[in-house]
Amino acid sequence: MEKYKDILRYHFVGLSQRQTADIVGVSRNTISKVVNAAKVARVEWEGLALKTEQEIHELLFPKLNEQSFYTLPDFNILVHELRRKCVTKKLLWEEYVNDCHATASIPFQYAQFCVHFNRYLEQTKATMYFQHSPGEKVEVDWAKCKALHLAQST
C-alpha cells in the first residue's frame, strides 16, 4: 500500500478514520492498523513529512532483524497447496516438519507455524475498496429464487 503518508496526514489533521477512509479510498481497518502502528512507533507528522512511503512503512511495520534458527516454510507454495481439496494447515505443517527433518533443520511447532502462516496470509491478502450508493444496484441469486418458488408451489 502506498498511502501511509496520506492516511497519517489526515489523522494528524484530526479527521476521523471513516472520513480518512472515504478520502484515501481504503478500508477503515487499514486506517486503524496504520494509525495504531503510528501510535506504537510514537511518530509525529513533522518527522514523516520528508520520508518516502517505503521509509514510513519500515518505520511503522519493522521487520524482525533477528536471525532465527527455525526454518521458515515457503508460504507461496503453502498458499497454493491450501487451495486444493482435503488440504488443511495441519497437513501442510506435517509435511513441513518432515521436510525439515529430511534436511536436518529445526521446524516450528504447529501453533507458531500457524502464527507465521496467518501473518503471511494477512500481508498478501488483496482487498479493494468499492464506493457505492445504497440501493443503486441489486444482485439476485436466481438459484435461491427458483428453489423458493419450487418450495412454495408444492
C-alpha positions as CSV (number, residue, x, y, z in Angstrom):
1,M,0.0,0.0,0.0
2,E,1.4,3.4,-1.0
3,K,-0.9,5.6,1.1
4,Y,0.7,5.8,4.5
5,K,1.6,9.4,4.2
6,D,-1.9,10.4,3.2
7,I,-3.5,8.4,6.0
8,L,-1.3,9.8,8.7
9,R,-1.6,13.4,7.3
10,Y,-5.4,13.2,7.6
11,H,-5.1,11.6,11.0
12,F,-2.9,14.3,12.4
13,V,-5.1,17.0,11.0
14,G,-7.9,15.5,13.0
15,L,-10.2,13.7,10.6
16,S,-12.0,10.6,11.7
17,Q,-11.0,7.2,10.4
18,R,-14.2,7.0,8.5
19,Q,-13.6,10.3,6.7
20,T,-10.0,9.3,6.0
21,A,-11.1,6.0,4.5
22,D,-13.5,7.8,2.2
23,I,-10.9,10.3,1.1
24,V,-8.0,7.9,0.6
25,G,-10.1,5.0,-0.7
26,V,-9.0,2.3,1.7
27,S,-10.9,0.4,4.3
28,R,-11.4,1.6,7.9
29,N,-9.5,-1.5,9.1
30,T,-6.5,-0.4,7.1
31,I,-6.7,3.1,8.5
32,S,-6.9,1.7,12.0
33,K,-3.9,-0.5,11.5
34,V,-1.8,2.3,10.2
35,V,-2.9,4.8,13.0
36,N,-2.3,2.2,15.7
37,A,1.2,1.4,14.3
38,A,2.0,5.1,14.3
39,K,0.9,5.3,18.0
40,V,3.0,2.3,18.9
41,A,6.0,3.8,17.0
42,R,5.3,7.2,18.6
43,V,5.7,9.1,15.3
44,E,4.7,12.7,14.7
45,W,3.8,14.3,11.4
46,E,6.8,16.5,11.5
47,G,9.1,13.5,11.2
48,L,7.1,11.9,8.4
49,A,6.7,14.8,6.0
50,L,10.0,14.3,4.2
51,K,10.0,10.5,4.3
52,T,9.1,8.2,1.4
53,E,6.3,5.7,1.6
54,Q,8.8,2.9,1.9
55,E,10.6,4.6,4.8
56,I,7.3,5.2,6.6
57,H,6.3,1.5,6.0
58,E,9.6,0.4,7.6
59,L,9.1,2.8,10.5
60,L,5.5,1.6,11.2
61,F,6.0,-2.1,10.5
62,P,9.6,-3.0,11.3
63,K,10.8,-6.5,10.3
64,L,12.5,-8.6,12.9
65,N,16.2,-8.4,12.3
66,E,16.9,-11.5,14.5
67,Q,18.2,-14.4,12.6
68,S,16.0,-17.3,13.7
69,F,17.4,-20.9,13.9
70,Y,14.0,-22.2,12.8
71,T,13.4,-22.8,9.1
72,L,10.6,-20.8,7.5
73,P,8.5,-22.6,5.0
74,D,7.8,-21.4,1.5
75,F,4.5,-19.7,2.1
76,N,3.8,-19.2,-1.6
77,I,3.7,-22.9,-2.1
78,L,1.7,-23.4,1.0
79,V,-1.0,-21.0,-0.1
80,H,-1.2,-22.8,-3.5
81,E,-1.5,-26.2,-1.7
82,L,-4.1,-24.9,0.8
83,R,-6.5,-24.2,-2.1
84,R,-6.6,-27.9,-3.1
85,K,-9.3,-30.2,-1.7
86,C,-8.8,-32.0,1.6
87,V,-5.6,-30.0,2.4
88,T,-5.5,-28.4,5.9
89,K,-3.0,-26.3,7.7
90,K,-2.3,-29.3,9.9
91,L,-1.4,-31.5,6.9
92,L,0.8,-28.7,5.5
93,W,2.6,-28.4,8.8
94,E,3.2,-32.2,9.0
95,E,4.8,-32.1,5.5
96,Y,6.8,-29.0,6.6
97,V,8.1,-30.9,9.6
98,N,9.0,-33.9,7.5
99,D,10.9,-31.7,5.1
100,C,12.8,-30.0,7.9
101,H,13.8,-33.4,9.4
102,A,15.0,-34.6,6.0
103,T,17.2,-31.5,5.7
104,A,18.3,-31.6,9.4
105,S,16.8,-28.2,10.2
106,I,14.5,-27.2,13.0
107,P,10.8,-26.7,12.3
108,F,8.3,-24.5,14.1
109,Q,5.7,-26.1,16.3
110,Y,2.2,-26.1,14.9
111,A,1.0,-23.0,16.8
112,Q,3.9,-20.9,15.7
113,F,3.7,-22.2,12.2
114,C,0.0,-21.0,12.1
115,V,1.0,-17.6,13.5
116,H,3.6,-17.1,10.7
117,F,1.3,-18.5,8.1
118,N,-1.6,-16.3,9.1
119,R,0.6,-13.3,9.2
120,Y,1.7,-14.0,5.7
121,L,-1.9,-14.5,4.5
122,E,-2.9,-11.2,6.1
123,Q,0.0,-9.3,4.4
124,T,-0.7,-10.7,1.0
125,K,-4.5,-10.6,1.1
126,A,-5.7,-8.5,-1.8
127,T,-8.7,-6.3,-1.0
128,M,-10.3,-3.5,-2.9
129,Y,-12.5,-0.7,-1.6
130,F,-15.7,0.0,-3.5
131,Q,-17.6,3.2,-3.1
132,H,-21.3,2.7,-3.8
133,S,-24.6,4.3,-3.2
134,P,-27.2,2.1,-1.3
135,G,-29.9,0.7,-3.5
136,E,-28.1,1.6,-6.7
137,K,-27.6,-2.0,-7.7
138,V,-29.5,-5.2,-7.0
139,E,-27.9,-8.6,-7.2
140,V,-30.3,-11.6,-7.3
141,D,-29.3,-15.2,-6.6
142,W,-31.6,-16.8,-9.1
143,A,-30.8,-20.3,-7.9
144,K,-32.3,-19.5,-4.5
145,C,-35.3,-17.7,-6.0
146,K,-36.1,-20.8,-8.1
147,A,-35.7,-23.0,-5.0
148,L,-38.0,-20.8,-3.0
149,H,-40.5,-20.7,-5.9
150,L,-40.5,-24.5,-6.1
151,A,-40.9,-24.9,-2.3
152,Q,-43.9,-22.5,-2.3
153,S,-45.6,-24.2,-5.3
154,T,-45.6,-27.6,-3.7
